[in-house]
């Protein structure tokens, strides 16, 4: 179910299920190129109403944003798609469209998709590649294949940081966020191992 947000001066629609607003949709005319001002406008609408999810569309391009109620206010683009370019045989494309369906909303698909997107991305993969355990595996495989070549973990780490990984996955806020998630997951795993060891002991 949807209803116009009449208290706003510009067109916006609140999508409700069982009386609860799931997300806002800011609709621009078909053919208009979506730009930064449109995004800011849509996010401001959502922020003013305390709504976490906002969709911006011109009927062709669809962009889903999650608002972060921080100081200052921020947002992240969770996913986007273009209707003419959708491939109905693509699982990824179908998942994106499913996010805006009633069934998807009822199943909390947006939250699940967002959590997966936060973890399964180039920043997390880069953090894993830089980790001591992975660097040690690379060194072990290298020595197995090239036993006459001397190499230590610092050589591999330097190559990864300076020559292999792109700058955007070794510096910046997203890198810090990925590092925090990896560290948190590692601590959780260590606690589970310790608890299991204590239970067995």
N, C-alpha and C positions, 0 to 999 in steps of 0.2 A: 504494500500500500504506500502511496506517496501523497504528499500534500504540499502546496506552495507555502513558503515561509513568508507570510504576508507582512511581517514586521520589518522586512528588509526592503530597501528601495530598489534593489536590482533582483532579477529573477534567480531564485534558488529553490531547490526542492529538498524536502526532508523525507527520506525513505524510512517508513516505519513498519515494524512487524510486531504484532501483539501489543500495540500501543507504545512501543519503545523505538526511538529514533536510532537507526543503525548507522546511517551516514548521510551526508549532505551532497547534493549534486548541483554544481554550478554549470549551467548550460549556456554556451555561446553559439552564435549563429553558425550554421554549416559553412565551411569555407574560410572562416576566420582563423588565422594562424594563432595558436595558443602561445602566449608569451609570459614573461615573468610577472607582469602586472596582474594578469588573469589568475595566476597561481596564488599570488599574495592576497588577492581579493577573496578567492575561495577559502584559503586558509584562515583569513580573518573572520569570515562568516562562521566557520566551524569553531574557532577559538572563542568568539563572543558567546556562543551557545554552549560551550563546554563539550563539544562533540569531537571525538578523536579522529574519525575517518571522514575524508572529503574526496569527492570525485569531481574532476574538471573535464569537460568534454565539449567538442564542437560537432557532436554526432558522428564524427569519423574517428578522431583521435580521442582515446579515453585514458586518463591518468588518475591513479589512485595514490592519495597522500595520507600519511599518518602524522597527526599533529603532536608535537612534543611540548607539553605544557611546562616549559622551563623558562628561566630568565636569562637572556631574552627568549621569546617564543621562537621555536624552530619547527621544521617539518622535514620529512624525508619521502622521496618518491618510492613507493613500495613496488609498483609495477605500472606498465602502460602497454597499450596495444592499439593498432589501427585496424578498423573493421575490414577494409578491403584487402589487408595483408594477412588476415587470420587464415590459418590452415587447420581445417577441422580434423585432420589426421594427426595433428601435433598435440601430444599430451600437455606440453607446456602452455600452448595457446588455449586449450580447453580449460585448464586450471585457472587461467587469468579471467576468462569469461565467467566461469563458475563463481568467482568471488562476488559478482554482482547479481547473481540469481538468488531467488528466495531460499532455495535449498542450501545454497552456500552460506548465506547469512545465518540461517538457523543452525548450521553446523559449526559456526565460528570459523569459517574458512579464512577470513581475513587475518585473524590473529595467528592461525596456524601457518599460513603462507608467509606472513611477515617474520615469524620466528625462524622458519626455514631459510628465508632469504638473508636474515641476519647472520646465520651460521654458514650456509653453503654459498660462499662467495670468494672472490680472489684474495680478499684480505685475510680471511681465516686460513685459506690454503697456504698463503705466504707465511703466516705465523707458524703453521705446522712445519713447513719446509725449513724454517730457521731454527726450529727447536733442537735441543741437544740430542734427543733420541733419533730424530730423522737424520741429522748430520752424521751421527755415529753409524747409522745404517748405510749411508752413502759412502762413508770412509771404508767400511767393511767390504762393501761390494767393489769399490775401487781397488782395494788392495788384493782382493781375490782375483780380479781380472788383470791387474797390472802390478804384480808382486815386486817388480824391480823399481817401481817409482815410489819415493817416499812422500807421504802426504799426511797431514794431521787435520784435526777438526777445524782449527783456526783458518787454514787455507781454504777449506770448503765454505766456511761461513763468510769469509771475505769475498769469495767469488759470487756467492748467492746475493750478498748485500750490494756489491758494487758493479757486477757485470751481468748477472742473470735476471734478477727480479727488477721490475720497473720501479721507478722512484715513487709512484703513487701507492704502491703496496708496502713501502718501507717507511714512509713518512706521512704525517697528517692525523687528523682526528679519527678517521675510520680505522686506521691502523691501531691507534690506542684502544679503540673499542673492541677490535678483534683480539688484541693482546689480552685485554681484561677478560673477555669471554673464555679464551683458551686457558688462562690461568685459573679462572673460577672452576672450569670443568676439570682441570687437572687436580685441583685441591679436593674437589668432590670425589674424584676417583681414588685419590690417596686415602681419604677418610673411609671410603667403602672397603678398601683393601685392608686397612688397619682394623676395622670392625670385624671383618671376616676372619682375619688372623686371630683376633682376640677370642672370637666365638669358637674357633677350632681349638684354641689353646685351653 
